[in-house]
Amino acid sequence: MKKTLLALAALAALTTAHTLAQQPYSFYAMDTAFALPFRKDLPLSDGLDLIKRLGYDGVGWTEKGPEALAAEIKELASRNLRMFTIYCAASFKDGEITWGAHIPKLMEQLNGHCDILWLHIGGKGPAFDTLTPGTPCVAKLRELAETAKANNMKIAIYPHLGEWTEKFGDALTLAENVNHPAFGLCFNLCHALACGEEDQAPALLEKAKARLFTVTLCGANAHATGDDRLWKQLIQPLGQGTYDNAAILAKLRAIGFGGPIGFQGYGIALPSEQIVTETMAGWKKLNAEK
């Protein structure tokens, strides 16, 4: 009987992974590609109309004050667009991790409107190989994850070049120590490439699969070198560059990843409409290759 139950459980897990792998991914555009404060060539209403018309499922956003955020939530809802992620800051000060006192209220405001709070963590934190479940910053992040859970959200560490959690592998170590169902991480292709994790990416994604909540992709050059690698070579419209995004998408399907995928468009020297239009064409082509 025990063997039968184990076999059935394994089959159920395999079936779930297979089902997730076959489902179309929700695809969102980060505000870095088309909206203020990153882009100034489109009013918000025109930018959101464009995103909707092109077939994006929603957006990745950046934290704002409560009044501005309330207005943006209404703009998104009126177009049936989802706010999949919102970008928020944390940092170490005097050895202690801190974030804005408004973050819990922000999560209350976003309850039912946003899925994932991205947390990028600056400053100098403890060495990752010294982390334990009881490390003070780990325990504090676990408490924040409880707040997120209470508001029907999750927290995903956003690895960012130059910060404490710049490397995806280190962010995974942190998430493993926090060990909370509402706490995981995001794979950011451009930052992984910038931090030297290009060749490790498939193995890291495999290791992180249980805690991987979302992914951001963009066109990029493989093994980029030169003064313009940050960010001209490592952030391009999807479909451009020499990096094999199809291999990443195939890996995500292989590990049963079912979360949303976003497009990172920071700093691309093209009109916003061209960026998101070319990227949607690249996304459709990428999915046709599966």
C-alpha atoms as one frame of an Amber mdcrd trajectory, in Angstrom:
protein
   0.000   0.000   0.000   2.776   2.416   0.956   4.581   1.802  -2.346   1.329
   2.352  -4.226   0.714   5.671  -2.457   4.269   6.834  -3.167   3.896   5.865
  -6.819   0.608   7.749  -7.080   2.155  10.819  -5.423   5.084  10.747  -7.837
   2.716  10.402 -10.791   0.622  13.331  -9.548   3.721  15.514  -9.199   4.888
  14.560 -12.675   1.451  15.247 -14.145   1.304  18.660 -12.449   4.749  19.603
 -13.749   3.813  18.449 -17.241   0.578  20.444 -17.154   2.382  23.597 -16.034
   4.988  23.104 -18.725   2.306  22.992 -21.419   0.362  26.056 -20.301   1.055
  29.408 -21.991   2.932  31.777 -19.724   1.499  35.080 -18.613   3.747  37.725
 -20.168   4.121  41.200 -18.719   6.083  44.326 -19.573   8.093  46.032 -16.867
   7.452  49.777 -16.592  11.122  50.273 -17.483  10.109  49.655 -21.105   7.242
  52.102 -21.518   6.288  54.182 -18.471   7.434  57.002 -16.214   9.842  57.559
 -14.550  11.894  55.401 -16.908  10.349  56.487 -20.213   8.958  59.893 -21.103
   7.679  59.461 -24.655   4.232  58.079 -23.795   1.549  59.244 -21.339   0.547
  56.459 -18.951  -2.864  55.977 -20.553  -1.349  55.663 -24.034   1.329  53.281
 -22.778  -1.202  51.003 -21.104  -3.432  51.080 -24.171  -0.427  49.995 -26.231
   0.455  47.175 -23.834  -3.114  45.913 -23.931  -3.389  46.169 -27.714  -0.168
  44.236 -28.241  -1.393  41.343 -26.091   0.634  41.687 -22.879  -1.150  40.257
 -19.855  -0.041  43.015 -17.527   2.862  44.940 -16.084   5.728  44.897 -13.651
   5.544  48.098 -11.615   7.554  50.296  -9.236   6.419  51.378  -5.775   4.623
  54.721  -5.536   2.788  56.716  -2.921  -0.708  55.470  -2.026  -2.634  58.051
  -4.073  -0.585  57.552  -7.246  -0.731  53.792  -6.815  -4.511  53.843  -6.362
  -4.905  55.748  -9.625  -2.619  53.312 -11.452  -4.517  50.315 -10.097  -7.703
  51.785 -11.575  -5.999  52.419 -14.925  -4.850  48.797 -15.070  -8.201  47.378
 -13.971 -10.071  49.384 -16.615  -7.986  47.589 -19.273  -8.100  44.159 -17.600
  -4.327  44.275 -17.126  -2.684  42.622 -14.116   0.032  44.114 -11.927   2.119
  40.978 -11.606   5.004  42.525  -9.672   5.952  45.726  -7.850   9.552  46.786
  -7.268  10.440  47.825  -3.701  13.686  48.547  -1.885  15.398  47.170   1.190
  18.936  47.750   2.411  21.341  47.124   5.228  22.064  49.993   7.601  24.380
  49.551  10.571  24.235  45.800  10.032  20.426  45.604  10.130  18.112  45.042
   7.193  15.538  47.786   6.755  12.754  48.735   4.358  10.192  51.501   4.185
   7.692  51.585   7.013   5.012  51.955   4.334   5.619  48.470   2.874   3.009
  46.635   5.005   0.394  49.293   4.117   1.397  49.035   0.477   0.705  45.294
   0.571  -2.702  45.940   2.128  -3.481  48.365  -0.701  -2.359  45.830  -3.299
  -4.309  42.900  -1.857  -6.166  41.429  -4.820  -4.412  43.697  -7.320  -0.794
  42.508  -7.365   0.801  39.092  -6.982   4.461  39.606  -6.141   6.435  42.209
  -4.232   9.936  42.372  -5.689  12.495  43.158  -3.003  15.957  44.282  -4.056
  18.374  44.442  -1.140  21.264  46.915  -1.178  24.089  47.509   1.234  26.395
  44.963   2.811  24.742  42.063   4.554  26.257  38.983   6.195  28.185  36.428
   4.162  25.742  34.051   2.559  27.565  30.952   3.786  26.984  32.132   7.376
  23.201  32.472   7.065  20.965  30.286   9.196  17.198  30.298   9.752  17.870
  32.264  12.934  20.071  34.991  11.443  18.370  38.306  12.351  17.868  39.503
   8.754  16.506  36.081   7.801  14.033  36.088  10.681  12.927  39.631   9.823
  12.334  38.676   6.188  10.289  35.696   7.337   8.049  38.090   9.287   7.642
  40.225   6.151   6.688  37.096   4.226   3.935  36.472   6.777   2.614  39.970
   6.097   2.682  39.256   2.373   0.824  35.987   2.853  -1.855  37.746   4.906
  -2.391  40.068   1.949  -2.476  37.326  -0.713   0.943  38.284  -2.048   4.394
  36.759  -2.266   7.842  38.279  -1.915  10.482  37.551  -4.538  14.068  38.680
  -4.069  15.089  40.700  -7.132  18.797  40.069  -7.769  20.367  43.345  -8.921
  23.972  44.005  -9.920  25.913  45.816  -7.213  23.632  44.864  -4.313  23.844
  42.326  -1.493  21.657  39.879  -3.377  23.110  40.608  -6.815  23.662  36.929
  -7.586  20.736  34.607  -8.186  22.596  31.795  -6.416  23.019  33.923  -3.280
  19.373  35.019  -3.406  18.448  31.339  -3.478  20.559  30.685  -0.388  18.696
  33.476   1.371  15.302  32.129   0.286  16.210  28.632   1.463  17.027  29.985
   4.919  13.885  32.115   5.129  12.006  28.925   4.184   8.527  30.417   3.890
   5.936  29.542   1.212   5.403  33.239   0.443   9.119  33.980   0.053  11.098
  33.133  -3.056  13.034  34.794  -5.813  13.040  36.117  -9.342  15.456  35.130
 -12.095  16.571  38.297 -13.898  18.411  37.319 -17.052  20.286  40.605 -17.536
  21.592  40.682 -13.955  22.498  36.997 -13.991  24.555  37.583 -17.125  26.141
  40.712 -15.655  27.105  38.824 -12.484  28.816  35.974 -14.316  26.091  33.348
 -13.867  25.528  32.758 -17.580  26.883  29.222 -17.743  25.337  28.294 -14.388
  21.823  29.478 -15.268  20.254  26.102 -16.166  21.598  24.410 -13.038  20.564
  27.340 -10.837  17.041  27.324 -12.248  16.810  23.594 -11.571  17.925  24.120
  -7.983  15.577  27.064  -7.455  12.450  25.575  -9.023  10.494  25.236  -5.776
  11.102  28.889  -4.859  11.039  30.528  -8.285   8.069  32.918  -8.485   8.770
  34.926 -11.639  11.363  35.461 -14.384  12.426  38.462 -16.445  13.903  38.054
 -19.911  15.262  40.402 -22.562  17.364  40.240 -25.670  21.058  40.040 -24.779
  24.439  39.100 -26.163  25.989  35.850 -24.984  29.310  36.171 -23.135  29.237
  39.933 -23.623  32.423  41.928 -23.150  33.367  45.563 -23.642  32.504  48.898
 -22.084  28.928  48.833 -23.388  27.950  45.453 -21.961  26.063  47.265 -19.168
  23.426  47.705 -20.379  23.498  48.121 -24.132  24.454  44.507 -24.799  22.620
  42.870 -21.907  19.250  44.613 -22.256  17.738  44.617 -25.737  14.240  44.021
 -27.116  13.341  40.354 -26.909  14.350  38.621 -30.126  17.564  40.607 -30.504
  21.054  39.655 -29.381  22.928  36.370 -29.504  21.838  34.911 -26.163  19.638
  31.825 -26.464  16.447  32.749 -24.606  14.815  29.657 -26.101  17.101  27.511
 -23.955  15.971  29.353 -20.821  12.315  28.974 -21.774  12.862  25.270 -22.445
  14.487  24.896 -19.031  11.591  26.669 -17.348   9.168  24.286 -19.022  11.319
  21.305 -18.063  11.263  22.223 -14.355   7.500  22.810 -14.436   7.720  26.547
 -13.820   4.233  28.042 -14.022   4.759  31.642 -12.949   4.601  34.825 -15.024
   7.465  35.994 -17.242   8.311  39.648 -17.690  10.287  41.760 -20.126  13.049
  44.018 -18.803  13.365  47.108 -20.990  15.557  49.408 -18.923  17.655  51.949
 -20.811  16.980  50.773 -24.366  17.613  53.718 -26.686  14.530  53.237 -28.857
  10.987  54.642 -28.750   8.812  52.834 -26.215   6.327  51.690 -28.843   9.098
  50.109 -30.893  10.569  48.368 -27.847   7.366  46.688 -26.685   6.165  45.933
 -30.225   9.414  44.214 -31.225   9.485  42.391 -27.899   5.976  40.979 -28.320
   6.965  39.743 -31.778  10.057  38.177 -30.220   7.966  36.571 -27.464   5.570
  35.007 -29.965   8.467  33.677 -32.020  10.148  32.301 -28.902   7.005  30.402
 -27.917   6.520  29.096 -31.462   9.945  27.449 -31.192   9.031  25.303 -28.162
